[in-house]
Amino acid sequence: METSSFNFPTDTRVGPGVIAQLNETLLALGIHRPLVVTDAGLLATDAYKKLVGALLPGKPDRDWFLFSEVQPNPTEANTRGAAGLALDKRCDGIVGLGGGSALDAAKVCRILIKQPKLKLADYDWEADWSGLLPFIAIPTTAGTGSEVGRSGVVTPDGGDSKGMYFHPELLAKCVFLDPELTTGLPPGLTAATGLDALTHCIESYTSPVFQPLCDGIALEGIALIIRALPSAIADGPDIDARGHMLVAAAMGGVAFQKDLGATHSLAHPLSAICGVHHGTANAICLPHVMRFNARRKSGVYRRIGIACGLDVISCSDAEADEQTIHFIDDFIRRCGMPPSLEEVGVKEEHIETLANQAWLDPCHQTNPVPVKHEDLKELFLKAL
């Protein structure tokens, strides 16, 4: 048995209307002047209105502030802007509202609040990051799992590739999974974010790292997504489907502390270079990576097939993999995802740069089988 470690400490509130508990949670954490970090697109939504309603009932001497300039792929300038406002207004806590971009920016801005002169390119995860402002995460999409993660993905100044900033102190003090905040999410974004969560669960389960707690969480996350995502896409106000997707996305976020795989190494540069939504990039690339892995490690997807509801127990390893991959590929298509990278604007001239950045991305290092630079290039070409 390998040595490993398990850590699942996040305080999580789940269910319709739990956002109403936000005010008392802030006060319990000693937060009287929170900064809300989000993106401009959320300001006209019911989710934002519910947040405002939950913040307003506070004591008369309590105030809160808003930073709404987070981009879809957050940059160091976004996090620095949020940090500067927090310092200027003497904020004592951060509330992140939105998808993975807003939550990542909210997490990472706390680093720059503690060290305003730091350049993210010089970030040292071994430094003393104790004493970061407390962070509350409120996701409005069911996909990234950022709300329960210890890392944030932000593009540093002067770079065209994403940087990952990791530290246990980045973890949220409390997470609110309120399905009422996600009912307005359009079908396309519901699908893309949901398939991001599915990719997290599949890649974390098949990662060779020893993390049996994560394995169980990943498999149950897959089962929840297969049942709930089609309903959430077809019927946005379906509270049960929305709630199960929020829980499944958080489970994916917990599971991939075990690590991910080659799909994510492909997806990260697709977002950074070509502007492809992260969930869409994962959805397009996942079946190609699964076929690549299954040819080299037969039987790797049997348990995933069982989690999907397939009768593959008595099949050979190769048959179990084939049925599982076919099911996942078909499921992705039924969710409305484009079948190729070409359909989302990627061109053949992008491939060399994409492959170079994918090779530098650490996720493929925990792929279930070894991956070479040429393999990543070939996977991009197949997905094109």
C-alpha positions in Angstrom: 0.0 0.0 0.0 1.3 3.5 -0.9 1.4 6.3 1.6 -1.2 9.0 1.0 -3.4 11.5 2.8 -7.1 12.3 2.9 -8.7 15.7 3.8 -12.4 16.6 3.3 -13.0 19.5 5.8 -15.2 21.9 3.9 -18.4 23.1 5.7 -21.1 22.7 3.1 -24.7 23.9 3.2 -27.0 22.2 0.6 -30.6 22.7 -0.5 -33.1 25.2 -1.9 -32.9 28.5 -0.1 -29.8 27.9 2.0 -28.4 31.2 0.8 -30.6 32.7 3.4 -28.1 31.5 6.0 -25.3 33.6 4.5 -25.7 36.6 6.9 -25.5 34.5 10.0 -22.5 32.6 8.6 -20.7 35.8 7.8 -21.2 37.1 11.4 -20.2 33.7 12.8 -16.9 34.0 10.9 -16.4 37.6 12.2 -17.0 39.1 8.7 -18.6 42.5 8.8 -17.2 44.1 5.6 -17.2 41.4 2.9 -16.1 41.9 -0.7 -18.3 40.1 -3.2 -16.3 38.9 -6.2 -18.2 38.0 -9.3 -18.5 38.7 -13.0 -20.6 41.4 -14.7 -23.0 39.0 -16.3 -24.3 37.8 -13.0 -25.5 41.3 -11.9 -28.8 41.1 -13.7 -29.6 37.5 -12.5 -31.9 36.2 -9.8 -28.9 34.5 -8.2 -27.3 37.9 -7.6 -30.6 39.4 -6.3 -30.8 36.5 -3.9 -27.3 37.1 -2.7 -28.1 40.8 -2.1 -31.2 39.9 -0.2 -29.1 37.6 2.0 -26.5 40.3 2.7 -28.9 43.2 3.5 -30.4 41.9 6.8 -27.1 42.5 8.6 -26.4 44.8 11.5 -26.5 48.6 10.7 -22.8 48.9 11.1 -22.0 46.2 8.6 -21.3 47.1 4.9 -20.3 45.1 1.8 -18.6 45.9 -1.4 -18.7 44.6 -5.0 -16.0 43.7 -7.5 -17.6 42.4 -10.8 -14.8 42.6 -13.3 -13.8 38.9 -13.4 -13.3 37.6 -17.0 -14.4 34.1 -18.2 -10.7 33.1 -17.9 -9.6 35.2 -15.0 -6.4 37.1 -15.2 -3.9 38.5 -12.6 -5.3 41.9 -13.3 -8.8 40.7 -12.2 -7.4 39.3 -9.0 -5.3 42.4 -8.4 -8.3 44.7 -8.9 -10.3 42.7 -6.4 -7.5 42.7 -3.9 -7.0 46.5 -4.3 -10.6 47.2 -3.6 -10.6 44.9 -0.6 -7.6 46.7 0.8 -9.1 50.1 0.1 -12.4 49.3 1.8 -10.8 47.4 4.7 -12.7 44.3 3.9 -12.4 41.4 6.3 -13.7 38.5 4.2 -14.4 37.5 0.6 -17.6 36.1 -0.9 -17.2 34.4 -4.3 -20.4 34.2 -6.4 -20.4 32.5 -9.9 -18.8 29.8 -11.8 -15.2 28.6 -11.6 -13.7 31.8 -12.9 -15.3 34.0 -10.3 -14.6 31.5 -7.5 -10.9 31.1 -8.6 -10.4 34.9 -8.7 -12.0 35.3 -5.3 -9.7 32.6 -3.8 -6.5 33.9 -5.4 -7.1 37.6 -4.7 -6.6 36.8 -1.0 -3.0 36.0 -1.8 -2.6 39.5 -3.2 -4.4 41.1 -0.3 -1.8 39.5 2.0 1.1 40.4 -0.3 0.0 43.3 -2.6 3.4 43.5 -4.3 3.6 39.9 -5.2 3.6 38.9 -8.9 1.7 35.7 -9.4 4.6 34.4 -11.5 6.7 34.4 -8.4 4.1 32.6 -6.2 5.7 30.1 -3.8 3.2 27.6 -2.4 5.6 26.7 0.4 5.5 30.3 1.8 3.5 31.1 4.9 0.0 31.8 3.7 -1.7 31.6 7.0 -4.0 34.5 7.9 -5.7 34.8 4.5 -9.1 36.5 4.6 -11.9 34.0 5.2 -13.6 32.9 2.0 -17.2 31.8 1.3 -17.9 30.1 -2.0 -21.3 30.3 -3.7 -21.4 28.5 -7.1 -24.0 29.4 -9.7 -22.9 26.7 -12.0 -22.5 22.9 -11.4 -19.2 22.1 -13.0 -15.8 23.2 -11.8 -15.9 22.1 -8.2 -13.8 25.2 -7.4 -15.9 25.8 -4.4 -14.3 22.9 -2.5 -10.9 23.2 -4.0 -7.5 24.3 -2.6 -6.4 25.9 -5.8 -7.2 28.7 -8.2 -6.5 28.9 -11.9 -5.5 32.4 -13.1 -3.5 33.7 -16.1 -0.5 35.7 -14.7 0.5 39.0 -16.1 2.5 38.7 -19.3 1.5 35.1 -19.9 -0.8 33.3 -22.3 -1.0 30.1 -20.3 -3.0 29.5 -17.1 -1.2 29.4 -13.7 -2.4 27.2 -10.9 -2.0 28.5 -7.4 -2.4 25.9 -4.7 -2.4 26.0 -0.9 -4.7 24.5 1.8 -5.3 28.0 3.1 -7.2 28.8 -0.1 -10.0 26.5 0.9 -13.4 28.0 1.6 -14.6 28.4 5.2 -18.1 27.6 4.0 -19.8 26.6 0.8 -23.4 27.2 -0.2 -24.9 24.8 -2.7 -28.3 26.4 -3.4 -30.0 25.0 -6.5 -32.3 28.0 -6.6 -29.2 30.0 -7.8 -28.7 27.8 -10.8 -32.2 27.4 -12.3 -31.5 30.3 -14.7 -28.4 28.8 -16.2 -29.0 28.3 -20.0 -29.1 24.7 -21.4 -25.8 25.0 -23.2 -23.9 26.2 -20.2 -25.7 23.7 -18.0 -24.4 21.0 -20.3 -20.8 22.3 -20.6 -20.4 22.8 -16.9 -22.1 19.4 -16.1 -19.7 17.6 -18.4 -16.8 19.3 -16.8 -17.9 17.7 -13.5 -18.3 14.4 -15.3 -14.7 14.7 -16.7 -13.4 15.5 -13.2 -15.0 12.3 -11.8 -13.8 10.1 -14.6 -10.3 11.4 -14.6 -9.9 11.4 -10.9 -11.2 7.8 -10.6 -8.8 6.5 -13.2 -5.8 8.4 -11.9 -3.3 5.8 -10.5 -2.8 7.8 -7.2 -4.0 5.8 -4.2 -7.0 7.7 -2.8 -9.9 5.2 -2.2 -12.1 7.8 -0.6 -11.8 9.9 -3.7 -12.5 6.9 -5.8 -15.8 6.2 -4.1 -16.8 9.9 -4.3 -15.9 10.0 -8.0 -18.0 6.9 -8.9 -21.1 8.3 -7.0 -20.6 11.6 -8.7 -20.7 9.9 -12.1 -23.9 8.1 -11.2 -25.5 11.4 -10.0 -24.5 13.3 -13.2 -25.8 10.5 -15.5 -29.2 10.7 -13.8 -29.5 14.4 -13.2 -27.7 16.3 -16.1 -30.2 15.5 -18.9 -33.1 16.7 -16.7 -31.2 19.9 -15.7 -30.6 20.6 -19.4 -34.2 19.9 -20.5 -36.0 21.5 -17.5 -34.0 24.3 -16.0 -36.3 24.9 -13.0 -36.0 21.2 -11.9 -34.8 21.8 -8.3 -33.9 18.2 -7.7 -31.8 17.9 -10.8 -30.1 21.2 -10.2 -29.4 20.2 -6.6 -28.0 16.8 -7.5 -25.8 18.5 -10.1 -24.4 21.0 -7.6 -23.6 18.1 -5.2 -22.0 16.0 -8.0 -19.9 19.0 -9.1 -18.6 19.4 -5.6 -17.9 15.7 -5.4 -15.9 16.0 -8.6 -14.0 18.9 -7.0 -13.3 16.8 -3.9 -12.3 13.8 -5.9 -9.8 15.5 -8.1 -7.6 16.4 -5.2 -6.4 12.9 -6.1 -5.4 14.4 -9.5 -6.7 14.4 -13.1 -5.5 13.2 -16.5 -4.6 14.0 -20.1 -8.1 15.4 -20.9 -7.4 18.4 -18.7 -3.9 18.9 -20.1 -5.7 19.2 -23.5 -8.5 21.4 -22.2 -6.4 24.0 -20.4 -4.5 25.4 -23.4 -7.7 25.2 -25.5 -9.2 27.8 -23.1 -6.1 29.9 -22.8 -5.2 30.0 -26.5 -8.4 29.5 -28.4 -11.0 30.7 -25.8 -12.9 27.4 -25.7 -15.1 27.1 -22.7 -13.3 24.7 -20.3 -16.3 22.3 -20.0 -16.8 22.2 -23.7 -13.1 21.5 -24.3 -13.2 18.6 -21.8 -16.4 17.2 -23.4 -14.9 17.2 -26.9 -11.6 15.7 -25.8 -12.7 13.2 -23.2 -13.8 10.3 -25.5 -10.5 10.5 -27.5 -8.5 10.3 -24.3 -10.6 7.4 -23.0 -9.9 5.4 -26.2 -6.2 6.2 -26.0 -6.1 5.0 -22.4 -8.2 1.9 -23.0 -6.0 0.7 -25.8 -3.0 0.7 -23.4 -4.7 -0.3 -20.1 -7.6 -2.7 -20.7 -10.4 -2.6 -18.2 -9.7 0.8 -16.9 -13.3 2.0 -17.4 -15.2 -1.1 -16.2 -16.2 0.5 -12.8 -17.2 3.7 -14.6 -19.5 1.7 -16.8 -21.1 0.2 -13.8 -21.6 3.7 -12.3 -23.3 4.7 -15.6 -25.7 1.8 -15.1 -24.2 -0.4 -17.8 -24.2 -4.2 -17.4 -20.5 -4.8 -18.0 -19.7 -7.0 -15.0 -19.5 -10.2 -17.1 -17.9 -8.6 -20.1 -14.2 -8.9 -21.0 -12.1 -5.9 -20.1 -12.0 -4.7 -23.7 -15.8 -5.1 -24.1 -16.4 -3.2 -20.8 -14.2 -0.3 -22.0 -15.8 -0.2 -25.4 -19.3 -0.1 -24.0 -18.4 2.5 -21.4 -16.6 4.8 -23.9 -19.5 4.5 -26.4 -22.0 5.4 -23.7 -20.0 8.4 -22.5 -19.5 9.6 -26.1 -23.2 9.3 -26.8 -24.1 10.9 -23.5 -21.9 13.9 -24.4 -23.6 14.2 -27.8 -27.1 13.9 -26.3 -26.2 16.8 -24.0 -25.7 18.9 -27.1 -21.9 19.3 -27.2 -20.2 20.0 -30.5 -18.5 16.8 -31.9 -15.2 18.5 -32.8 -12.7 21.2 -31.9 -13.1 22.6 -35.4 -16.7 23.6 -34.6 -15.6 25.8 -31.7 -13.0 27.7 -33.8 -9.8 25.6 -33.3 -7.7 25.4 -36.5 -4.9 23.1 -37.5 -2.3 25.9 -37.2 -3.1 26.0 -33.5 -2.1 22.4 -32.9 1.6 22.7 -32.4 1.2 25.5 -29.8 -1.6 23.7 -28.1 0.5 20.5 -27.8 3.5 22.3 -26.4 1.4 23.9 -23.7 -0.5 20.7 -23.0 2.9 18.9 -22.5 3.8 21.5 -19.8 0.5 21.1 -18.0 0.9 18.7 -15.0 -2.4 16.9 -15.3 -1.2 14.3 -17.8 1.4 13.2 -15.3 -1.4 11.3 -13.4 -3.1 9.9 -16.5 -3.7 6.2 -16.1 -1.1 5.5 -18.8 2.0 7.5 -19.7 1.6 10.2 -22.3 4.2 11.6 -24.7 4.3 15.0 -26.4 3.5 13.4 -29.7 0.5 11.6 -28.1 -1.0 14.9 -27.0 -0.5 16.3 -30.5 -2.2 13.3 -32.0 -5.1 13.6 -29.6 -5.6 17.2 -30.6 -5.7 16.2 -34.2 -8.2 13.5 -33.6 -10.4 15.9 -31.7 -10.1 18.5 -34.4 
